[in-house]
């Protein structure tokens, strides 16, 4: 499995699994579905991944690393100096809810939060989720510093908790646009 071809196949399967995770949640990541999406034989999923848990872990890691890379690209595109609060809020919400939530992407928000909650029911994901949370916090902190709105670690966690609570509340109330609800909470919170 240490060959270039083996690593390429493993990455193709991880990419396929990540695509399924992003579009259908944990339940969509199944050996057969991953193999079909990757265009590889079914046996390749069990050859390159010891278990479904390993495949799910690869899907979560690929999805999250891709999202972090997208966030880093957005950060790199930021102009130096203070950023207006509405633009900052949209950038932070892109990291927390996904850019696909901008146009009322309720399904994307639901899947992202299902992934977060579902990870809590999968203890094998705990170490990875802690690492990814640290990476996300670092990205958010850098966005806030670069935009002239620095927050310490506790205030950043509070802000994320406020957004998460607003989103969950909006989902419970069947609000069609949880991003709008989260946006309002963030603007009130970040107002000087």
N, C-alpha and C positions, 0 to 999 in steps of 0.2 A: 504493500500500500504506500510505500515511501516514494514511488515513482512519480514523475511529472504527470503522467496520464492518470494515475490513481488519485493524486491530489486534485487534478482538474475535475475528475468525476465526483469526488467528495464535495467540492465546491459547487458543482452543478446541482447536486442533490440538496445541499444546504440552501442554495438560492431558490430552488423550486419549493422547498419546505417553507422558506421565509415568505415567498409570494402567497402560498396557501394560508399561512398564519395571518398575514396582513389582510387578506380578502375574506377569510372565513373563520378565523379564530383557531383555538387549539384543536377543536373537533375536526377541522379540515386537514390537519397534518396526520396523514395515514400513509403507511408504506406504499400501497398501490397508487394513491393519488400523487405522491411525491415522485415516484418512478415515472408515471405517465406524464406529469408536467415537465420533468427533466428529459423525457424522451429516452430513458434508459430502462433496462430490464428490471423487473421487480426484485430479483435477487440482489441487485446492486445496493439496495437500501440496507439489507441486512449484512452485506459484505463490508460496507464502509461505515456502518453504524451498528454498534453492538445491540442496541435496543431502540424501541420507539422513544424512550426517554432521552437517549442520546441524540436522536434526530430532532426531537422537539427542542432540546437545548441548543442545537446548531441553528435551528430556525429562529429562536428568540435572540440568540447572539447576533446572527446576520441581520435580522430586522432592526434591532436596536443600534448596531454599529452603523448601518446604512442611515438610520434616522439621525444619529449623532453627526455623521459626515455631512448630511444635508444641512444640519444646523450650523456646523462649522463653516460651510460655504456661505450661508446667510451672514454669519458673523464677519467673515472675511470681506464680504461685499459692503459692510457698513462703512459709512463715511466716518472719519475721525471727528471726535467732538460730540457734544450733547445731541441726543436724538429726541425728537418730540415724543411725549408720552404715548399718544395713540400708535405711533409706529413701533415704539418699544413694546407696547402691550401686544401688538400683532406678532412681533418676532418671538416673544416669550410664549405666547399661545401656540405658535407653530411648533415649538419644541415640546410643549406639554400635550397638545391635542392633535398635532399633525397639521401640515399645511392643507391637506385635503379637507379639513374641517372649515376652511375659510368660506366656502360657499354653501353653508348649511349641510356639511357632510356628516349628518347624524350617524350614519352607519359606521363611518371611520372612527368617530369618537367612541361609539359603543364597543367596537372591536378593540380599540386601544385600552379602554378601561377593563374590558373582559380579560385582556391579556395580563394586565396588572393584578387584578383580583385572582385570576386563574393561576398565576405564578405562585401566589400564596398557598394554594392547595397542592403545589408540586414542590415538595421540600428539596428535591434534587436541583431546582433552579435557584434556590436561595443564595448561594455564593455568587453566582453570575448576576443576579438581580441587584445585590448589594454593590457589586463592582460597577454595574451599569448606572445605578443611582448616583454613585460618586462622580462618574463621568458626566452625567447629565447636570448635576449640581455645579460642577466646575464650568461647564459650558454656559449655563444660565448666569453664574456669577460673572464670568467674563463678558457676556453680553451686557449685563447691567453696569459693570465698571466702564466698558468702552462707550456706553451710551450716556454716561454721566449720572447714573442712578445706582451707585454701589450699595449693596446690602451685605451685612455680615451673615455668617452661616445660619444662625438661628432665624434671622428675619427672612432669609431666602426660603428656609423650610416652612416658615409660617405662610409666606406668599403662595408656595406650591400647595400647602394644605388648604388655603382659602380657595384657590382655583379648583382643586379636587372636590372640595365640598360643594362649591357652586355648580360644578358639572354634575355631580351625583344628584344634587337636589333638582336640577333641571331635567335630568333623565327620569327621576321619580315622578316629576310633575308632567312628564311627556311633553316638555318644551321642545319645539322643533329645532331650536338653535341654541344648544348649550354653550357654544362659543360666545354668543352675544351676552349670555348671563355671566360667564367668566370674565369677559371683557369689561363689563360694567363694574364687577367687583375689583378687578385689577386697577382700573382707572381711579376708583375711589381710594384704593389703598396707596397708590403711587403718587397721588396728587400732593404737591409740595405743601 
